[in-house]
């Protein structure tokens, strides 16, 4: 696995643990369809959460959360709809969250969770 993929996987692992610690139930990780991939699908009470995880080793290219543009949020909404179509009977309440992970070498990772992006 190359460095970028390993860093992304590390961030997704941290985000999964973080979401679980906040009471969410993880339903899927790296769910794929023809339209793309959802990093984490979780249940927060009765709400289905589609979670994008952005991990950076530094801020040279910007904060991890800045990587989720309006276009990316629109794509995540389309992916959420595809996920619901693939799971008949899934909860109708849906939101898009983003977890940004800053994993600088020699420092403790910093996670920031933005709830309901683009709502």
Biopython code that builds the backbone (N, CA, C, O; Angstrom):
import numpy as np
from Bio.PDB.StructureBuilder import StructureBuilder

atoms = [
    (1, "UNK", "N", (0.860, -1.177, 0.000)),
    (1, "UNK", "CA", (0.000, 0.000, 0.000)),
    (1, "UNK", "C", (0.903, 1.235, 0.000)),
    (1, "UNK", "O", (1.847, 1.319, 0.786)),
    (2, "UNK", "N", (0.612, 2.187, -0.879)),
    (2, "UNK", "CA", (1.445, 3.389, -0.934)),
    (2, "UNK", "C", (1.149, 4.307, 0.250)),
    (2, "UNK", "O", (0.166, 4.112, 0.966)),
    (3, "UNK", "N", (2.009, 5.312, 0.451)),
    (3, "UNK", "CA", (1.907, 6.196, 1.609)),
    (3, "UNK", "C", (0.595, 6.942, 1.706)),
    (3, "UNK", "O", (0.032, 7.062, 2.795)),
    (4, "UNK", "N", (0.091, 7.452, 0.578)),
    (4, "UNK", "CA", (-1.174, 8.203, 0.584)),
    (4, "UNK", "C", (-2.340, 7.302, 0.981)),
    (4, "UNK", "O", (-3.189, 7.686, 1.785)),
    (5, "UNK", "N", (-2.369, 6.111, 0.413)),
    (5, "UNK", "CA", (-3.457, 5.176, 0.748)),
    (5, "UNK", "C", (-3.375, 4.746, 2.202)),
    (5, "UNK", "O", (-4.396, 4.635, 2.881)),
    (6, "UNK", "N", (-2.154, 4.504, 2.683)),
    (6, "UNK", "CA", (-1.984, 4.114, 4.090)),
    (6, "UNK", "C", (-2.435, 5.244, 5.007)),
    (6, "UNK", "O", (-3.079, 4.995, 6.026)),
    (7, "UNK", "N", (-2.102, 6.487, 4.654)),
    (7, "UNK", "CA", (-2.527, 7.633, 5.450)),
    (7, "UNK", "C", (-4.051, 7.743, 5.457)),
    (7, "UNK", "O", (-4.656, 7.983, 6.501)),
    (8, "UNK", "N", (-4.668, 7.566, 4.288)),
    (8, "UNK", "CA", (-6.128, 7.611, 4.195)),
    (8, "UNK", "C", (-6.782, 6.526, 5.025)),
    (8, "UNK", "O", (-7.773, 6.769, 5.714)),
    (9, "UNK", "N", (-6.226, 5.332, 4.957)),
    (9, "UNK", "CA", (-6.761, 4.209, 5.740)),
    (9, "UNK", "C", (-6.649, 4.491, 7.240)),
    (9, "UNK", "O", (-7.572, 4.220, 8.008)),
    (10, "UNK", "N", (-5.501, 5.040, 7.639)),
    (10, "UNK", "CA", (-5.277, 5.406, 9.040)),
    (10, "UNK", "C", (-6.330, 6.416, 9.492)),
    (10, "UNK", "O", (-6.911, 6.265, 10.566)),
    (11, "UNK", "N", (-6.577, 7.435, 8.686)),
    (11, "UNK", "CA", (-7.587, 8.437, 9.020)),
    (11, "UNK", "C", (-8.980, 7.844, 9.120)),
    (11, "UNK", "O", (-9.744, 8.197, 10.019)),
    (12, "UNK", "N", (-9.315, 6.946, 8.205)),
    (12, "UNK", "CA", (-10.626, 6.299, 8.255)),
    (12, "UNK", "C", (-10.766, 5.429, 9.496)),
    (12, "UNK", "O", (-11.837, 5.382, 10.101)),
    (13, "UNK", "N", (-9.697, 4.742, 9.881)),
    (13, "UNK", "CA", (-9.724, 3.927, 11.108)),
    (13, "UNK", "C", (-9.969, 4.821, 12.333)),
    (13, "UNK", "O", (-10.783, 4.492, 13.197)),
    (14, "UNK", "N", (-9.254, 5.955, 12.397)),
    (14, "UNK", "CA", (-9.452, 6.890, 13.514)),
    (14, "UNK", "C", (-10.877, 7.437, 13.521)),
    (14, "UNK", "O", (-11.513, 7.509, 14.573)),
    (15, "UNK", "N", (-11.375, 7.820, 12.351)),
    (15, "UNK", "CA", (-12.725, 8.375, 12.257)),
    (15, "UNK", "C", (-13.772, 7.336, 12.667)),
    (15, "UNK", "O", (-14.744, 7.670, 13.344)),
    (16, "UNK", "N", (-13.579, 6.096, 12.263)),
    (16, "UNK", "CA", (-14.519, 5.031, 12.632)),
    (16, "UNK", "C", (-14.575, 4.875, 14.143)),
    (16, "UNK", "O", (-15.655, 4.799, 14.729)),
    (17, "UNK", "N", (-13.408, 4.829, 14.768)),
    (17, "UNK", "CA", (-13.366, 4.708, 16.235)),
    (17, "UNK", "C", (-14.032, 5.919, 16.891)),
    (17, "UNK", "O", (-14.812, 5.766, 17.831)),
    (18, "UNK", "N", (-13.729, 7.107, 16.402)),
    (18, "UNK", "CA", (-14.315, 8.350, 16.924)),
    (18, "UNK", "C", (-15.848, 8.311, 16.845)),
    (18, "UNK", "O", (-16.529, 8.634, 17.818)),
    (19, "UNK", "N", (-16.384, 7.918, 15.695)),
    (19, "UNK", "CA", (-17.838, 7.877, 15.526)),
    (19, "UNK", "C", (-18.472, 6.831, 16.447)),
    (19, "UNK", "O", (-19.526, 7.074, 17.035)),
    (20, "UNK", "N", (-17.833, 5.683, 16.566)),
    (20, "UNK", "CA", (-18.331, 4.642, 17.483)),
    (20, "UNK", "C", (-18.361, 5.152, 18.920)),
    (20, "UNK", "O", (-19.319, 4.911, 19.654)),
    (21, "UNK", "N", (-17.300, 5.860, 19.314)),
    (21, "UNK", "CA", (-17.233, 6.394, 20.674)),
    (21, "UNK", "C", (-18.340, 7.405, 20.938)),
    (21, "UNK", "O", (-18.695, 7.641, 22.093)),
    (22, "UNK", "N", (-18.882, 7.995, 19.906)),
    (22, "UNK", "CA", (-19.976, 8.948, 20.038)),
    (22, "UNK", "C", (-21.340, 8.287, 19.851)),
    (22, "UNK", "O", (-22.352, 8.966, 19.679)),
    (23, "UNK", "N", (-21.354, 6.961, 19.888)),
    (23, "UNK", "CA", (-22.612, 6.228, 19.892)),
    (23, "UNK", "C", (-23.159, 5.846, 18.531)),
    (23, "UNK", "O", (-24.267, 5.316, 18.445)),
    (24, "UNK", "N", (-22.417, 6.098, 17.469)),
    (24, "UNK", "CA", (-22.900, 5.707, 16.143)),
    (24, "UNK", "C", (-22.591, 4.241, 15.891)),
    (24, "UNK", "O", (-21.607, 3.689, 16.384)),
    (25, "UNK", "N", (-23.468, 3.634, 15.107)),
    (25, "UNK", "CA", (-23.250, 2.246, 14.701)),
    (25, "UNK", "C", (-22.766, 2.248, 13.261)),
    (25, "UNK", "O", (-23.448, 2.768, 12.378)),
    (26, "UNK", "N", (-21.609, 1.679, 13.020)),
    (26, "UNK", "CA", (-21.027, 1.643, 11.681)),
    (26, "UNK", "C", (-21.711, 0.531, 10.881)),
    (26, "UNK", "O", (-21.732, -0.627, 11.297)),
    (27, "UNK", "N", (-22.266, 0.903, 9.736)),
    (27, "UNK", "CA", (-22.943, -0.063, 8.870)),
    (27, "UNK", "C", (-22.036, -0.555, 7.749)),
    (27, "UNK", "O", (-22.030, -1.742, 7.424)),
    (28, "UNK", "N", (-21.274, 0.355, 7.165)),
    (28, "UNK", "CA", (-20.396, 0.016, 6.047)),
    (28, "UNK", "C", (-19.172, 0.920, 6.047)),
    (28, "UNK", "O", (-19.206, 2.050, 6.534)),
    (29, "UNK", "N", (-18.100, 0.392, 5.491)),
    (29, "UNK", "CA", (-16.894, 1.194, 5.232)),
    (29, "UNK", "C", (-16.499, 0.971, 3.785)),
    (29, "UNK", "O", (-16.550, -0.151, 3.280)),
    (30, "UNK", "N", (-16.109, 2.038, 3.131)),
    (30, "UNK", "CA", (-15.676, 1.981, 1.737)),
    (30, "UNK", "C", (-16.719, 1.325, 0.839)),
    (30, "UNK", "O", (-16.400, 0.474, 0.009)),
    (31, "UNK", "N", (-17.978, 1.740, 1.024)),
    (31, "UNK", "CA", (-19.068, 1.222, 0.198)),
    (31, "UNK", "C", (-18.956, 1.813, -1.199)),
    (31, "UNK", "O", (-18.833, 3.027, -1.362)),
    (32, "UNK", "N", (-18.998, 0.956, -2.190)),
    (32, "UNK", "CA", (-18.812, 1.397, -3.576)),
    (32, "UNK", "C", (-20.019, 1.079, -4.441)),
    (32, "UNK", "O", (-20.734, 0.098, -4.242)),
    (33, "UNK", "N", (-20.204, 1.966, -5.414)),
    (33, "UNK", "CA", (-21.194, 1.737, -6.465)),
    (33, "UNK", "C", (-20.633, 2.403, -7.720)),
    (33, "UNK", "O", (-19.517, 2.921, -7.704)),
    (34, "UNK", "N", (-21.395, 2.390, -8.792)),
    (34, "UNK", "CA", (-20.925, 2.978, -10.056)),
    (34, "UNK", "C", (-20.639, 4.473, -9.925)),
    (34, "UNK", "O", (-19.832, 5.019, -10.678)),
    (35, "UNK", "N", (-21.292, 5.129, -8.980)),
    (35, "UNK", "CA", (-21.145, 6.585, -8.828)),
    (35, "UNK", "C", (-19.977, 6.985, -7.941)),
    (35, "UNK", "O", (-19.632, 8.166, -7.890)),
    (36, "UNK", "N", (-19.356, 6.039, -7.239)),
    (36, "UNK", "CA", (-18.225, 6.381, -6.380)),
    (36, "UNK", "C", (-18.200, 5.566, -5.104)),
    (36, "UNK", "O", (-18.695, 4.440, -5.046)),
    (37, "UNK", "N", (-17.608, 6.169, -4.079)),
    (37, "UNK", "CA", (-17.406, 5.464, -2.814)),
    (37, "UNK", "C", (-17.772, 6.349, -1.632)),
    (37, "UNK", "O", (-17.521, 7.554, -1.628)),
    (38, "UNK", "N", (-18.375, 5.717, -0.629)),
    (38, "UNK", "CA", (-18.654, 6.367, 0.652)),
    (38, "UNK", "C", (-17.663, 5.789, 1.650)),
    (38, "UNK", "O", (-17.568, 4.571, 1.801)),
    (39, "UNK", "N", (-16.923, 6.660, 2.334)),
    (39, "UNK", "CA", (-15.914, 6.184, 3.288)),
    (39, "UNK", "C", (-16.547, 5.422, 4.446)),
    (39, "UNK", "O", (-16.148, 4.298, 4.750)),
    (40, "UNK", "N", (-17.542, 6.041, 5.094)),
    (40, "UNK", "CA", (-18.206, 5.412, 6.246)),
    (40, "UNK", "C", (-19.698, 5.667, 6.160)),
    (40, "UNK", "O", (-20.133, 6.790, 5.905)),
    (41, "UNK", "N", (-20.477, 4.623, 6.374)),
    (41, "UNK", "CA", (-21.925, 4.744, 6.515)),
    (41, "UNK", "C", (-22.247, 4.311, 7.934)),
    (41, "UNK", "O", (-21.845, 3.233, 8.369)),
    (42, "UNK", "N", (-22.976, 5.159, 8.654)),
    (42, "UNK", "CA", (-23.258, 4.871, 10.059)),
    (42, "UNK", "C", (-24.703, 5.226, 10.384)),
    (42, "UNK", "O", (-25.379, 5.915, 9.619)),
    (43, "UNK", "N", (-25.156, 4.748, 11.519)),
    (43, "UNK", "CA", (-26.455, 5.138, 12.066)),
    (43, "UNK", "C", (-26.206, 5.952, 13.317)),
    (43, "UNK", "O", (-25.484, 5.526, 14.218)),
    (44, "UNK", "N", (-26.810, 7.129, 13.364)),
    (44, "UNK", "CA", (-26.769, 7.984, 14.550)),
    (44, "UNK", "C", (-28.208, 8.082, 15.026)),
    (44, "UNK", "O", (-28.965, 8.940, 14.572)),
    (45, "UNK", "N", (-28.579, 7.199, 15.944)),
    (45, "UNK", "CA", (-29.988, 7.089, 16.326)),
    (45, "UNK", "C", (-30.764, 6.564, 15.139)),
    (45, "UNK", "O", (-30.491, 5.470, 14.646)),
    (46, "UNK", "N", (-31.742, 7.349, 14.671)),
    (46, "UNK", "CA", (-32.547, 6.954, 13.510)),
    (46, "UNK", "C", (-32.066, 7.602, 12.220)),
    (46, "UNK", "O", (-32.746, 7.514, 11.197)),
    (47, "UNK", "N", (-30.929, 8.238, 12.251)),
    (47, "UNK", "CA", (-30.422, 8.973, 11.091)),
    (47, "UNK", "C", (-29.277, 8.213, 10.432)),
    (47, "UNK", "O", (-28.319, 7.811, 11.093)),
    (48, "UNK", "N", (-29.390, 8.024, 9.120)),
    (48, "UNK", "CA", (-28.312, 7.430, 8.356)),
    (48, "UNK", "C", (-27.282, 8.523, 8.081)),
    (48, "UNK", "O", (-27.630, 9.595, 7.585)),
    (49, "UNK", "N", (-26.030, 8.257, 8.399)),
    (49, "UNK", "CA", (-24.961, 9.239, 8.219)),
    (49, "UNK", "C", (-23.986, 8.737, 7.162)),
    (49, "UNK", "O", (-23.394, 7.666, 7.294)),
    (50, "UNK", "N", (-23.835, 9.535, 6.114)),
    (50, "UNK", "CA", (-22.834, 9.286, 5.092)),
    (50, "UNK", "C", (-21.663, 10.174, 5.461)),
    (50, "UNK", "O", (-21.788, 11.398, 5.481)),
    (51, "UNK", "N", (-20.524, 9.560, 5.754)),
    (51, "UNK", "CA", (-19.394, 10.310, 6.287)),
    (51, "UNK", "C", (-18.195, 10.247, 5.346)),
    (51, "UNK", "O", (-17.713, 9.169, 4.998)),
    (52, "UNK", "N", (-17.734, 11.406, 4.949)),
    (52, "UNK", "CA", (-16.515, 11.542, 4.162)),
    (52, "UNK", "C", (-15.369, 11.812, 5.127)),
    (52, "UNK", "O", (-15.496, 12.637, 6.031)),
    (53, "UNK", "N", (-14.258, 11.122, 4.937)),
    (53, "UNK", "CA", (-13.088, 11.317, 5.782)),
    (53, "UNK", "C", (-11.966, 11.877, 4.916)),
    (53, "UNK", "O", (-11.627, 11.315, 3.875)),
    (54, "UNK", "N", (-11.402, 12.985, 5.361)),
    (54, "UNK", "CA", (-10.266, 13.598, 4.666)),
    (54, "UNK", "C", (-9.096, 13.643, 5.631)),
    (54, "UNK", "O", (-9.202, 14.217, 6.714)),
    (55, "UNK", "N", (-7.978, 13.037, 5.241)),
    (55, "UNK", "CA", (-6.808, 12.954, 6.106)),
    (55, "UNK", "C", (-5.630, 13.638, 5.430)),
    (55, "UNK", "O", (-5.385, 13.455, 4.237)),
    (56, "UNK", "N", (-4.918, 14.417, 6.200)),
    (56, "UNK", "CA", (-3.720, 15.099, 5.703)),
    (56, "UNK", "C", (-2.589, 14.913, 6.713)),
    (56, "UNK", "O", (-2.818, 14.808, 7.918)),
    (57, "UNK", "N", (-1.358, 14.875, 6.187)),
    (57, "UNK", "CA", (-0.177, 14.760, 7.048)),
    (57, "UNK", "C", (0.316, 16.141, 7.466)),
    (57, "UNK", "O", (1.211, 16.252, 8.304)),
    (58, "UNK", "N", (-0.250, 17.176, 6.897)),
    (58, "UNK", "CA", (0.121, 18.553, 7.210)),
    (58, "UNK", "C", (-0.861, 19.490, 6.545)),
    (58, "UNK", "O", (-1.794, 19.054, 5.871)),
    (59, "UNK", "N", (-0.650, 20.770, 6.735)),
    (59, "UNK", "CA", (-1.592, 21.751, 6.178)),
    (59, "UNK", "C", (-1.026, 22.456, 4.944)),
    (59, "UNK", "O", (-1.559, 23.481, 4.520)),
    (60, "UNK", "N", (0.044, 21.918, 4.368)),
    (60, "UNK", "CA", (0.651, 22.526, 3.187)),
    (60, "UNK", "C", (-0.298, 22.685, 2.019)),
    (60, "UNK", "O", (-0.179, 23.636, 1.246)),
    (61, "UNK", "N", (-1.244, 21.762, 1.879)),
    (61, "UNK", "CA", (-2.253, 21.857, 0.813)),
    (61, "UNK", "C", (-3.603, 22.279, 1.383)),
    (61, "UNK", "O", (-4.627, 22.155, 0.712)),
    (62, "UNK", "N", (-3.607, 22.776, 2.619)),
    (62, "UNK", "CA", (-4.841, 23.235, 3.250)),
    (62, "UNK", "C", (-5.325, 22.285, 4.323)),
    (62, "UNK", "O", (-4.820, 21.174, 4.483)),
    (63, "UNK", "N", (-6.313, 22.756, 5.050)),
    (63, "UNK", "CA", (-6.947, 21.969, 6.102)),
    (63, "UNK", "C", (-7.693, 20.802, 5.452)),
    (63, "UNK", "O", (-8.248, 20.960, 4.364)),
    (64, "UNK", "N", (-7.716, 19.637, 6.100)),
    (64, "UNK", "CA", (-8.419, 18.496, 5.512)),
    (64, "UNK", "C", (-9.882, 18.799, 5.168)),
    (64, "UNK", "O", (-10.390, 18.319, 4.155)),
    (65, "UNK", "N", (-10.552, 19.583, 5.995)),
    (65, "UNK", "CA", (-11.970, 19.870, 5.741)),
    (65, "UNK", "C", (-12.177, 20.722, 4.491)),
    (65, "UNK", "O", (-13.242, 20.673, 3.874)),
    (66, "UNK", "N", (-11.167, 21.499, 4.118)),
    (66, "UNK", "CA", (-11.277, 22.332, 2.921)),
    (66, "UNK", "C", (-11.371, 21.499, 1.647)),
    (66, "UNK", "O", (-11.780, 22.008, 0.603)),
    (67, "UNK", "N", (-10.999, 20.233, 1.722)),
    (67, "UNK", "CA", (-11.031, 19.369, 0.547)),
    (67, "UNK", "C", (-12.454, 18.978, 0.147)),
    (67, "UNK", "O", (-12.664, 18.448, -0.944)),
    (68, "UNK", "N", (-13.422, 19.232, 1.009)),
    (68, "UNK", "CA", (-14.814, 18.894, 0.680)),
    (68, "UNK", "C", (-15.489, 20.147, 0.130)),
    (68, "UNK", "O", (-15.953, 21.013, 0.871)),
    (69, "UNK", "N", (-15.521, 20.204, -1.186)),
    (69, "UNK", "CA", (-16.092, 21.338, -1.905)),
    (69, "UNK", "C", (-17.606, 21.157, -2.049)),
    (69, "UNK", "O", (-18.156, 20.122, -1.673)),
    (70, "UNK", "N", (-18.270, 22.177, -2.598)),
    (70, "UNK", "CA", (-19.710, 22.061, -2.851)),
    (70, "UNK", "C", (-19.989, 20.909, -3.814)),
    (70, "UNK", "O", (-20.960, 20.171, -3.642)),
    (71, "UNK", "N", (-19.138, 20.758, -4.821)),
    (71, "UNK", "CA", (-19.319, 19.658, -5.777)),
    (71, "UNK", "C", (-19.176, 18.307, -5.080)),
    (71, "UNK", "O", (-19.941, 17.383, -5.353)),
    (72, "UNK", "N", (-18.208, 18.192, -4.190)),
    (72, "UNK", "CA", (-18.017, 16.939, -3.445)),
    (72, "UNK", "C", (-19.233, 16.665, -2.561)),
    (72, "UNK", "O", (-19.661, 15.516, -2.452)),
    (73, "UNK", "N", (-19.793, 17.690, -1.932)),
    (73, "UNK", "CA", (-20.991, 17.516, -1.100)),
    (73, "UNK", "C", (-22.169, 17.051, -1.957)),
    (73, "UNK", "O", (-22.947, 16.199, -1.528)),
    (74, "UNK", "N", (-22.304, 17.604, -3.164)),
    (74, "UNK", "CA", (-23.377, 17.152, -4.076)),
    (74, "UNK", "C", (-23.180, 15.686, -4.443)),
    (74, "UNK", "O", (-24.136, 14.912, -4.467)),
    (75, "UNK", "N", (-21.934, 15.310, -4.730)),
    (75, "UNK", "CA", (-21.659, 13.910, -5.066)),
    (75, "UNK", "C", (-21.985, 12.997, -3.894)),
    (75, "UNK", "O", (-22.511, 11.901, -4.088)),
    (76, "UNK", "N", (-21.676, 13.441, -2.675)),
    (76, "UNK", "CA", (-22.001, 12.637, -1.488)),
    (76, "UNK", "C", (-23.507, 12.462, -1.335)),
    (76, "UNK", "O", (-23.965, 11.398, -0.919)),
    (77, "UNK", "N", (-24.282, 13.492, -1.664)),
    (77, "UNK", "CA", (-25.748, 13.347, -1.614)),
    (77, "UNK", "C", (-26.225, 12.318, -2.642)),
    (77, "UNK", "O", (-27.118, 11.519, -2.359)),
    (78, "UNK", "N", (-25.627, 12.341, -3.832)),
    (78, "UNK", "CA", (-25.986, 11.337, -4.849)),
    (78, "UNK", "C", (-25.605, 9.935, -4.370)),
    (78, "UNK", "O", (-26.359, 8.982, -4.567)),
    (79, "UNK", "N", (-24.447, 9.813, -3.748)),
    (79, "UNK", "CA", (-24.027, 8.512, -3.216)),
    (79, "UNK", "C", (-24.954, 8.043, -2.100)),
    (79, "UNK", "O", (-25.263, 6.855, -2.006)),
    (80, "UNK", "N", (-25.400, 8.976, -1.251)),
    (80, "UNK", "CA", (-26.341, 8.621, -0.184)),
    (80, "UNK", "C", (-27.626, 8.065, -0.787)),
    (80, "UNK", "O", (-28.166, 7.070, -0.302)),
    (81, "UNK", "N", (-28.118, 8.714, -1.852)),
    (81, "UNK", "CA", (-29.338, 8.227, -2.519)),
    (81, "UNK", "C", (-29.111, 6.836, -3.107)),
    (81, "UNK", "O", (-29.991, 5.980, -3.019)),
    (82, "UNK", "N", (-27.951, 6.602, -3.701)),
    (82, "UNK", "CA", (-27.633, 5.278, -4.249)),
    (82, "UNK", "C", (-27.571, 4.235, -3.136)),
    (82, "UNK", "O", (-28.044, 3.111, -3.306)),
    (83, "UNK", "N", (-26.992, 4.608, -2.005)),
    (83, "UNK", "CA", (-26.928, 3.682, -0.869)),
    (83, "UNK", "C", (-28.339, 3.311, -0.411)),
    (83, "UNK", "O", (-28.625, 2.139, -0.164)),
    (84, "UNK", "N", (-29.213, 4.303, -0.300)),
    (84, "UNK", "CA", (-30.585, 4.032, 0.133)),
    (84, "UNK", "C", (-31.317, 3.130, -0.856)),
    (84, "UNK", "O", (-32.072, 2.243, -0.459)),
    (85, "UNK", "N", (-31.086, 3.365, -2.146)),
    (85, "UNK", "CA", (-31.715, 2.505, -3.157)),
    (85, "UNK", "C", (-31.236, 1.064, -3.037)),
    (85, "UNK", "O", (-31.986, 0.131, -3.327)),
    (86, "UNK", "N", (-29.990, 0.880, -2.611)),
    (86, "UNK", "CA", (-29.431, -0.477, -2.511)),
    (86, "UNK", "C", (-29.877, -1.200, -1.245)),
    (86, "UNK", "O", (-29.671, -2.406, -1.110)),
    (87, "UNK", "N", (-30.485, -0.467, -0.322)),
    (87, "UNK", "CA", (-30.897, -1.031, 0.969)),
    (87, "UNK", "C", (-32.363, -0.692, 1.226)),
    (87, "UNK", "O", (-32.656, 0.205, 2.017)),
    (88, "UNK", "N", (-33.285, -1.391, 0.574)),
    (88, "UNK", "CA", (-34.705, -1.083, 0.812)),
    (88, "UNK", "C", (-35.036, -1.163, 2.300)),
    (88, "UNK", "O", (-34.584, -2.062, 3.010)),
    (89, "UNK", "N", (-35.830, -0.209, 2.746)),
    (89, "UNK", "CA", (-36.238, -0.195, 4.143)),
    (89, "UNK", "C", (-35.271, 0.555, 5.045)),
    (89, "UNK", "O", (-35.484, 0.625, 6.256)),
    (90, "UNK", "N", (-34.208, 1.120, 4.471)),
    (90, "UNK", "CA", (-33.253, 1.890, 5.267)),
    (90, "UNK", "C", (-33.918, 3.165, 5.757)),
    (90, "UNK", "O", (-34.838, 3.683, 5.123)),
    (91, "UNK", "N", (-33.456, 3.656, 6.867)),
    (91, "UNK", "CA", (-33.991, 4.859, 7.506)),
    (91, "UNK", "C", (-34.011, 6.026, 6.513)),
    (91, "UNK", "O", (-33.019, 6.263, 5.824)),
    (92, "UNK", "N", (-35.135, 6.760, 6.434)),
    (92, "UNK", "CA", (-35.228, 7.849, 5.460)),
    (92, "UNK", "C", (-34.483, 9.126, 5.864)),
    (92, "UNK", "O", (-34.168, 9.947, 5.002)),
    (93, "UNK", "N", (-34.200, 9.306, 7.147)),
    (93, "UNK", "CA", (-33.462, 10.485, 7.599)),
    (93, "UNK", "C", (-31.995, 10.300, 7.267)),
    (93, "UNK", "O", (-31.377, 9.328, 7.703)),
    (94, "UNK", "N", (-31.427, 11.226, 6.495)),
    (94, "UNK", "CA", (-30.038, 11.091, 6.043)),
    (94, "UNK", "C", (-29.316, 12.415, 6.235)),
    (94, "UNK", "O", (-29.890, 13.485, 6.034)),
    (95, "UNK", "N", (-28.051, 12.329, 6.627)),
    (95, "UNK", "CA", (-27.232, 13.536, 6.661)),
    (95, "UNK", "C", (-25.823, 13.197, 6.183)),
    (95, "UNK", "O", (-25.391, 12.044, 6.210)),
    (96, "UNK", "N", (-25.130, 14.234, 5.747)),
    (96, "UNK", "CA", (-23.757, 14.103, 5.275)),
    (96, "UNK", "C", (-22.843, 14.754, 6.316)),
    (96, "UNK", "O", (-23.005, 15.932, 6.638)),
    (97, "UNK", "N", (-21.895, 13.997, 6.835)),
    (97, "UNK", "CA", (-20.898, 14.506, 7.779)),
    (97, "UNK", "C", (-19.514, 14.405, 7.144)),
    (97, "UNK", "O", (-19.289, 13.624, 6.219)),
    (98, "UNK", "N", (-18.611, 15.200, 7.657)),
    (98, "UNK", "CA", (-17.205, 15.115, 7.238)),
    (98, "UNK", "C", (-16.343, 15.063, 8.483)),
    (98, "UNK", "O", (-16.553, 15.820, 9.430)),
    (99, "UNK", "N", (-15.368, 14.160, 8.473)),
    (99, "UNK", "CA", (-14.373, 14.117, 9.533)),
    (99, "UNK", "C", (-13.027, 14.447, 8.894)),
    (99, "UNK", "O", (-12.569, 13.755, 7.985)),
    (100, "UNK", "N", (-12.411, 15.508, 9.380)),
    (100, "UNK", "CA", (-11.078, 15.881, 8.935)),
    (100, "UNK", "C", (-10.064, 15.385, 9.945)),
    (100, "UNK", "O", (-10.226, 15.574, 11.150)),
    (101, "UNK", "N", (-9.015, 14.749, 9.445)),
    (101, "UNK", "CA", (-7.969, 14.211, 10.312)),
    (101, "UNK", "C", (-6.641, 14.851, 9.913)),
    (101, "UNK", "O", (-6.193, 14.727, 8.773)),
    (102, "UNK", "N", (-6.035, 15.522, 10.851)),
    (102, "UNK", "CA", (-4.703, 16.081, 10.642)),
    (102, "UNK", "C", (-3.727, 15.195, 11.406)),
    (102, "UNK", "O", (-3.710, 15.191, 12.637)),
    (103, "UNK", "N", (-2.911, 14.441, 10.660)),
    (103, "UNK", "CA", (-2.017, 13.443, 11.257)),
    (103, "UNK", "C", (-0.570, 13.845, 10.987)),
    (103, "UNK", "O", (0.114, 13.242, 10.159)),
    (104, "UNK", "N", (-0.124, 14.860, 11.690)),
    (104, "UNK", "CA", (1.245, 15.337, 11.514)),
    (104, "UNK", "C", (2.215, 14.419, 12.253)),
    (104, "UNK", "O", (1.958, 13.990, 13.378)),
    (105, "UNK", "N", (3.325, 14.131, 11.599)),
    (105, "UNK", "CA", (4.345, 13.243, 12.171)),
    (105, "UNK", "C", (4.809, 13.778, 13.520)),
    (105, "UNK", "O", (5.104, 14.964, 13.666)),
    (106, "UNK", "N", (4.868, 12.873, 14.513)),
    (106, "UNK", "CA", (5.359, 13.231, 15.834)),
    (106, "UNK", "C", (4.336, 13.924, 16.721)),
    (106, "UNK", "O", (4.639, 14.293, 17.856)),
    (107, "UNK", "N", (3.125, 14.101, 16.205)),
    (107, "UNK", "CA", (2.069, 14.742, 16.997)),
    (107, "UNK", "C", (0.849, 13.832, 17.069)),
    (107, "UNK", "O", (0.648, 12.946, 16.238)),
    (108, "UNK", "N", (0.056, 14.084, 18.083)),
    (108, "UNK", "CA", (-1.209, 13.367, 18.212)),
    (108, "UNK", "C", (-2.159, 13.803, 17.104)),
    (108, "UNK", "O", (-2.257, 15.000, 16.830)),
    (109, "UNK", "N", (-2.863, 12.874, 16.456)),
    (109, "UNK", "CA", (-3.791, 13.262, 15.394)),
    (109, "UNK", "C", (-4.905, 14.163, 15.940)),
    (109, "UNK", "O", (-5.354, 14.005, 17.076)),
    (110, "UNK", "N", (-5.328, 15.093, 15.116)),
    (110, "UNK", "CA", (-6.422, 15.999, 15.468)),
    (110, "UNK", "C", (-7.594, 15.687, 14.547)),
    (110, "UNK", "O", (-7.460, 15.713, 13.324)),
    (111, "UNK", "N", (-8.751, 15.391, 15.152)),
    (111, "UNK", "CA", (-9.965, 15.116, 14.380)),
    (111, "UNK", "C", (-10.947, 16.259, 14.553)),
    (111, "UNK", "O", (-11.148, 16.764, 15.657)),
    (112, "UNK", "N", (-11.556, 16.659, 13.445)),
    (112, "UNK", "CA", (-12.635, 17.654, 13.479)),
    (112, "UNK", "C", (-13.819, 17.060, 12.732)),
    (112, "UNK", "O", (-13.685, 16.567, 11.613)),
    (113, "UNK", "N", (-14.969, 17.117, 13.369)),
    (113, "UNK", "CA", (-16.191, 16.512, 12.836)),
    (113, "UNK", "C", (-17.179, 17.620, 12.501)),
    (113, "UNK", "O", (-17.585, 18.385, 13.375)),
    (114, "UNK", "N", (-17.560, 17.700, 11.237)),
    (114, "UNK", "CA", (-18.568, 18.662, 10.803)),
    (114, "UNK", "C", (-19.834, 17.868, 10.500)),
    (114, "UNK", "O", (-19.839, 16.974, 9.653)),
    (115, "UNK", "N", (-20.901, 18.213, 11.207)),
    (115, "UNK", "CA", (-22.178, 17.504, 11.085)),
    (115, "UNK", "C", (-23.067, 18.221, 10.079)),
    (115, "UNK", "O", (-23.156, 19.449, 10.071)),
    (116, "UNK", "N", (-23.721, 17.436, 9.232)),
    (116, "UNK", "CA", (-24.727, 17.956, 8.293)),
    (116, "UNK", "C", (-24.152, 19.001, 7.338)),
    (116, "UNK", "O", (-24.598, 20.148, 7.311)),
    (117, "UNK", "N", (-23.173, 18.591, 6.570)),
    (117, "UNK", "CA", (-22.555, 19.455, 5.565)),
    (117, "UNK", "C", (-23.570, 19.745, 4.458)),
    (117, "UNK", "O", (-24.241, 18.839, 3.963)),
    (118, "UNK", "N", (-23.669, 20.988, 4.089)),
    (118, "UNK", "CA", (-24.523, 21.374, 2.965)),
    (118, "UNK", "C", (-26.001, 21.241, 3.207)),
    (118, "UNK", "O", (-26.779, 21.193, 2.254)),
    (119, "UNK", "N", (-26.413, 21.179, 4.464)),
    (119, "UNK", "CA", (-27.850, 21.056, 4.760)),
    (119, "UNK", "C", (-28.508, 22.419, 4.768)),
    (119, "UNK", "O", (-29.713, 22.522, 4.998)),
]
sb = StructureBuilder()
sb.init_structure("model")
sb.init_model(0)
sb.init_chain("A")
sb.init_seg("    ")
for serial, (resi, resn, name, xyz) in enumerate(atoms, 1):
    if name == "N":
        sb.init_residue(resn, " ", resi, " ")
    sb.init_atom(name, np.array(xyz, "f"), 0.0, 1.0, " ", f" {name:<3s}", serial, name[0])
structure = sb.get_structure()
